[in-house]
Amino acid sequence: MNAQANIGLQPLTPAGSLPFNTLQTQQELNAFYLRELSSPADYSAIPSQAEYERVYALEESWNRYEESRLDLRDLPSSCKQFEDWYVALRQQHRKETAPFFDFLAEQASLPQVAFFCALEAHVDGKFDDIIALSQIGMSGDMKLALAENFWDEMGLGELEEMHTRVFARGAQYFSAQTAAYDVSALLPVAALKNGNLLMMYALRRCYSARLLGTLTLLEQTVPFRFSRMLQGMHRHNVPKEYTYYHELHITVDANHGKQLVSRVLMPLTRDNPQTIREICIGALARFEIERDYYQGAKEIMDRTIH
């Protein structure tokens, strides 16, 4: 279960030399996915069929690589085993990510906190579309659980409360705090991978079960992550209007995570145990990339952002 217990599974090629593990390629994938999610007004930007061959090849190689980093031995085979496995994974996630978020809460400068908030724009920028896509093919209460999540993303029908708009207002403030740095040039590859993984899983229907594992781990870990980020913001007297997005999600995402487990993952794994492996891969891949993401962000803060 331990994502690090992968002796004998690591690829021989150094990660940095793999084509899908470069900043340029992840930027290309990000741009491609955003084109796939173009608005009707920009229909001409949607990729043509001929453009998919190269992208599919990159995705296949990327997924093989991410799977090679995971310990896929002794995965759960029943709903009850999955529930225990997932609880243990969530606890491991908290333990391993806590030092980075404790740093943001207790030690990071305002530019360092702002830098990480700026990176998050690459991770969560199209989250409402991802939630919308996650509902495809579902029915009954599982669909309602994700529809309720989506309605929260829509600000419960209030235009200015739509989470993308709330996030954008805060992003402007944090971007101003990092004006002395070229954030796009400092972007760690894993930050883009973290967001691209979600979009790839959402846009490619063959990964629909993996998406649910990824989403659930994401939603359930937001309250801790955001509470520690908020402590760092409060330490630097960030105006309340710019911390609202993070304050909102501490409560909202705690409920989203709980609902995804009880109303989506539990019935899905109970009635369709063949999905368990895919759900586990999604959760583990998210965890592994997150670990790289936070390590990369911390290295950049230590080296460049003061």
C-alpha positions as CSV (number, residue, x, y, z in Angstrom):
1,M,0.0,0.0,0.0
2,N,2.9,2.3,0.8
3,A,3.5,4.4,-2.4
4,Q,7.2,4.5,-1.5
5,A,7.5,0.7,-1.1
6,N,8.2,0.2,-4.8
7,I,11.6,-1.6,-4.8
8,G,12.0,-3.3,-8.1
9,L,9.3,-1.3,-9.8
10,Q,11.2,1.9,-10.5
11,P,12.0,2.6,-14.2
12,L,15.7,2.5,-15.1
13,T,15.5,5.8,-17.1
14,P,16.1,8.9,-15.0
15,A,12.8,10.7,-14.6
16,G,14.1,14.0,-15.8
17,S,15.1,12.6,-19.2
18,L,11.6,11.1,-19.9
19,P,9.8,13.1,-22.6
20,F,6.5,13.4,-20.5
21,N,8.5,14.4,-17.4
22,T,9.8,17.7,-18.8
23,L,8.3,21.1,-18.1
24,Q,7.9,21.7,-21.9
25,T,5.9,18.5,-22.5
26,Q,3.7,19.0,-19.4
27,Q,3.0,22.6,-20.6
28,E,2.1,21.2,-24.0
29,L,-0.3,18.7,-22.4
30,N,-1.8,21.4,-20.2
31,A,-2.4,23.6,-23.3
32,F,-3.9,20.6,-25.1
33,Y,-6.3,19.7,-22.3
34,L,-7.4,23.4,-21.9
35,R,-8.1,23.4,-25.7
36,E,-10.2,20.3,-25.2
37,L,-12.1,22.2,-22.5
38,S,-12.6,25.3,-24.7
39,S,-15.9,27.2,-24.5
40,P,-18.4,27.0,-27.3
41,A,-17.3,30.5,-28.4
42,D,-13.8,29.1,-28.9
43,Y,-14.9,25.9,-30.7
44,S,-12.2,26.4,-33.4
45,A,-9.5,25.9,-30.7
46,I,-10.7,22.4,-29.9
47,P,-8.0,19.9,-31.2
48,S,-8.5,18.1,-34.4
49,Q,-8.5,14.3,-34.6
50,A,-5.0,14.3,-36.2
51,E,-3.5,16.0,-33.1
52,Y,-4.5,13.2,-30.7
53,E,-2.0,10.5,-31.9
54,R,1.0,12.2,-30.3
55,V,-0.9,13.1,-27.1
56,Y,-2.2,9.5,-26.7
57,A,1.3,8.2,-27.0
58,L,2.6,10.6,-24.4
59,E,-0.3,9.7,-22.0
60,E,0.3,6.0,-22.4
61,S,4.0,6.4,-21.6
62,W,3.2,8.7,-18.7
63,N,0.7,6.4,-17.2
64,R,3.1,3.4,-17.4
65,Y,5.7,5.5,-15.7
66,E,3.4,6.6,-12.9
67,E,2.2,3.1,-12.3
68,S,5.8,1.9,-12.2
69,R,6.3,4.1,-9.2
70,L,3.5,2.6,-7.2
71,D,3.3,-0.4,-5.0
72,L,0.4,-2.3,-6.6
73,R,1.0,-5.5,-4.6
74,D,-1.6,-6.5,-2.1
75,L,-4.2,-4.1,-3.2
76,P,-7.6,-4.6,-1.6
77,S,-10.1,-6.9,-3.3
78,S,-13.3,-6.2,-1.4
79,C,-15.2,-3.1,-0.3
80,K,-14.3,-3.6,3.3
81,Q,-10.6,-4.1,2.5
82,F,-10.7,-1.0,0.3
83,E,-12.2,1.1,3.1
84,D,-9.4,0.1,5.5
85,W,-6.8,0.6,2.8
86,Y,-8.0,4.0,1.9
87,V,-8.1,5.2,5.6
88,A,-4.5,4.1,6.0
89,L,-3.5,5.9,2.8
90,R,-5.2,9.1,3.9
91,Q,-3.4,8.9,7.2
92,Q,-0.1,8.3,5.5
93,H,-0.8,11.3,3.2
94,R,-1.3,13.5,6.3
95,K,1.9,12.3,7.9
96,E,4.1,12.8,4.8
97,T,2.7,16.1,3.7
98,A,2.4,17.7,7.1
99,P,6.1,19.1,7.3
100,F,5.6,21.1,4.1
101,F,2.3,22.6,5.2
102,D,3.7,23.2,8.7
103,F,6.4,25.2,7.0
104,L,3.8,27.3,5.2
105,A,1.9,27.8,8.4
106,E,4.7,28.7,10.7
107,Q,7.8,29.8,8.9
108,A,7.2,30.8,5.2
109,S,7.5,34.4,4.1
110,L,4.6,36.1,2.4
111,P,6.2,35.7,-1.0
112,Q,6.7,32.0,-0.3
113,V,3.1,31.5,0.7
114,A,2.0,33.6,-2.3
115,F,4.2,31.5,-4.6
116,F,2.5,28.3,-3.6
117,C,-0.9,29.9,-4.0
118,A,0.2,30.9,-7.5
119,L,1.2,27.3,-8.3
120,E,-2.2,26.1,-7.2
121,A,-3.8,27.9,-10.1
122,H,-2.1,25.3,-12.3
123,V,-3.7,22.6,-10.2
124,D,-7.2,23.7,-9.6
125,G,-8.0,26.1,-12.5
126,K,-10.6,23.9,-14.3
127,F,-11.8,22.0,-11.3
128,D,-15.5,22.7,-12.0
129,D,-15.2,21.1,-15.4
130,I,-13.5,18.1,-13.9
131,I,-16.3,17.6,-11.4
132,A,-18.8,17.9,-14.3
133,L,-17.0,15.3,-16.3
134,S,-16.8,12.9,-13.3
135,Q,-20.5,12.5,-13.4
136,I,-20.8,11.1,-16.9
137,G,-22.3,7.6,-16.9
138,M,-23.3,7.7,-13.3
139,S,-26.9,7.3,-12.0
140,G,-28.8,7.4,-8.7
141,D,-27.3,8.7,-5.5
142,M,-23.7,8.5,-6.8
143,K,-24.6,11.1,-9.5
144,L,-26.4,13.2,-6.9
145,A,-23.3,13.2,-4.6
146,L,-21.2,14.6,-7.4
147,A,-23.9,16.9,-8.6
148,E,-24.1,18.5,-5.1
149,N,-20.3,18.9,-5.2
150,F,-20.7,20.6,-8.6
151,W,-23.4,22.9,-7.3
152,D,-21.1,24.0,-4.5
153,E,-18.5,24.8,-7.2
154,M,-21.2,26.9,-8.9
155,G,-21.5,29.0,-5.7
156,L,-25.0,27.6,-5.0
157,G,-26.2,29.6,-8.0
158,E,-24.6,32.9,-7.0
159,L,-22.4,34.2,-9.9
160,E,-19.8,36.0,-7.7
161,E,-19.7,33.0,-5.4
162,M,-18.7,30.6,-8.1
163,H,-15.5,29.0,-6.9
164,T,-13.5,29.8,-10.0
165,R,-14.3,33.5,-9.5
166,V,-13.6,33.5,-5.8
167,F,-10.2,31.8,-6.6
168,A,-9.4,34.3,-9.3
169,R,-9.9,37.2,-6.9
170,G,-7.4,35.8,-4.4
171,A,-5.0,34.8,-7.2
172,Q,-4.6,38.5,-8.2
173,Y,-3.5,39.4,-4.7
174,F,-1.0,36.5,-4.5
175,S,0.4,37.2,-7.9
176,A,1.1,40.8,-6.8
177,Q,3.2,39.4,-3.9
178,T,5.4,37.5,-6.3
179,A,5.8,40.2,-8.8
180,A,9.6,40.2,-8.3
181,Y,9.8,36.6,-9.5
182,D,9.0,35.0,-12.8
183,V,6.7,32.3,-11.5
184,S,6.1,30.6,-14.8
185,A,9.9,30.1,-15.2
186,L,10.1,28.7,-11.7
187,L,7.2,26.3,-12.1
188,P,8.1,22.8,-10.9
189,V,7.2,20.1,-13.4
190,A,5.2,18.2,-10.7
191,A,2.9,21.2,-10.2
192,L,1.7,20.9,-13.8
193,K,1.6,17.1,-13.5
194,N,-0.6,17.5,-10.5
195,G,-3.2,19.4,-12.5
196,N,-2.7,17.5,-15.7
197,L,-3.3,14.2,-14.1
198,L,-6.8,15.4,-13.1
199,M,-7.6,16.7,-16.5
200,M,-6.3,13.5,-18.3
201,Y,-8.3,11.3,-16.0
202,A,-11.4,13.4,-16.6
203,L,-11.0,13.7,-20.3
204,R,-10.1,10.1,-21.1
205,R,-13.1,7.9,-20.2
206,C,-10.9,4.8,-19.7
207,Y,-9.6,6.5,-16.5
208,S,-13.0,7.4,-15.0
209,A,-12.5,5.1,-12.0
210,R,-9.0,6.5,-11.4
211,L,-10.5,10.0,-11.5
212,L,-12.7,9.1,-8.6
213,G,-9.8,7.8,-6.5
214,T,-7.9,11.0,-7.3
215,L,-10.8,13.3,-6.6
216,T,-11.6,11.7,-3.2
217,L,-8.1,11.9,-1.9
218,L,-7.9,15.5,-3.1
219,E,-11.1,16.6,-1.5
220,Q,-10.4,14.8,1.8
221,T,-6.9,16.4,2.2
222,V,-7.9,19.9,1.3
223,P,-9.2,20.9,4.8
224,F,-5.8,20.2,6.5
225,R,-3.8,21.7,3.6
226,F,-5.9,24.9,3.5
227,S,-6.1,25.3,7.2
228,R,-2.3,25.4,7.4
229,M,-2.0,27.7,4.4
230,L,-4.6,30.0,6.1
231,Q,-2.5,30.1,9.2
232,G,0.4,31.3,7.1
233,M,-1.8,33.9,5.5
234,H,-3.1,35.2,8.8
235,R,0.5,35.4,10.1
236,H,1.1,37.9,7.3
237,N,-2.2,39.7,7.7
238,V,-3.5,38.8,4.3
239,P,-6.8,40.7,3.9
240,K,-9.9,38.5,4.5
241,E,-11.3,38.9,1.0
242,Y,-8.2,37.1,-0.4
243,T,-8.3,34.3,2.1
244,Y,-12.0,33.6,1.6
245,Y,-11.5,30.8,-1.0
246,H,-9.3,28.8,1.4
247,E,-11.7,29.5,4.3
248,L,-14.7,28.3,2.3
249,H,-13.1,25.1,1.2
250,I,-12.0,23.9,4.7
251,T,-15.7,23.3,5.5
252,V,-17.0,22.5,2.0
253,D,-14.4,20.0,1.0
254,A,-14.6,18.2,4.3
255,N,-18.2,17.4,3.4
256,H,-17.3,16.7,-0.3
257,G,-14.6,14.1,0.8
258,K,-17.0,12.4,3.2
259,Q,-19.7,12.2,0.6
260,L,-17.4,10.9,-2.1
261,V,-16.3,8.0,0.2
262,S,-19.7,7.1,1.6
263,R,-21.9,7.7,-1.5
264,V,-19.5,7.0,-4.4
265,L,-16.5,4.9,-3.5
266,M,-18.2,2.5,-1.1
267,P,-21.2,1.6,-3.2
268,L,-19.0,1.5,-6.3
269,T,-16.5,-0.9,-4.8
270,R,-19.2,-3.0,-3.1
271,D,-21.2,-3.5,-6.3
272,N,-18.3,-3.4,-8.8
273,P,-15.2,-4.8,-7.1
274,Q,-13.4,-4.9,-10.4
275,T,-13.1,-1.1,-10.1
276,I,-11.0,-1.2,-6.9
277,R,-7.6,-1.6,-8.6
278,E,-8.3,1.4,-10.8
279,I,-9.5,3.6,-8.0
280,C,-6.4,2.7,-5.9
281,I,-4.1,3.6,-8.8
282,G,-5.8,7.0,-9.1
283,A,-5.4,7.7,-5.4
284,L,-1.8,6.5,-5.3
285,A,-0.8,8.3,-8.5
286,R,-2.2,11.6,-7.0
287,F,-0.3,11.0,-3.8
288,E,3.0,10.3,-5.5
289,I,2.8,13.3,-7.8
290,E,1.8,15.5,-4.8
291,R,4.9,14.4,-3.0
292,D,7.0,15.5,-5.9
293,Y,5.1,18.7,-6.2
294,Y,5.5,19.8,-2.6
295,Q,9.2,18.8,-2.6
296,G,9.8,20.8,-5.8
297,A,8.0,23.8,-4.5
298,K,10.0,23.8,-1.2
299,E,13.3,23.5,-3.1
300,I,12.4,26.5,-5.2
301,M,11.3,28.5,-2.1
302,D,14.6,27.6,-0.3
303,R,16.7,28.5,-3.4
304,T,14.9,31.5,-4.9
305,I,11.8,32.8,-3.1
306,H,12.6,34.7,0.1
